[in-house]
Amino acid sequence: MRQGQTSLLINDQVEVITGKDKGRVGKILKIDRAAHQAVVERINMITKHQKPAGEQQPGEIINREASIHISNLMLVCPECAKTVRIGKKILEDGVKVRMCKSCGATLEKSTK
């Protein structure tokens, strides 16, 4: 895989393989391919103190997800329900799809 490319996509189920949230599973909400970072649902939560913005908006404390490096994430296969490595294969109609290296299932939803 060339630098800057990843096989992870938005809405993929991933498991954290290292760090403080190791073993937790979540859905990818956002990916920053240039920085190799992803925001995963309810993983790597941080506390942000929001300053008041005038009298209409009071100050508050917000809990939100911070980004995590994609090398710390592994895809969870929907078929075999394990963390797996991802391969690529070309179907008969010429479409390139991602596949599970463990069970061989395609990970793409049909577009037709």
Sequence and secondary structure as in RCSB ss.txt:
>XXXX:A:sequence
MRQGQTSLLINDQVEVITGKDKGRVGKILKIDRAAHQAVVERINMITKHQKPAGEQQPGEIINREASIHISNLML
VCPECAKTVRIGKKILEDGVKVRMCKSCGATLEKSTK
>XXXX:A:secstr
  TT  S  TT EEEE SSTTTT EEEEEEEETTTTEEEETTSSEEEEEE  BTTTB  EEEEEE EEEGGGEEE
E TTT SEE EEEEE TTS EEEEETTT  B S    
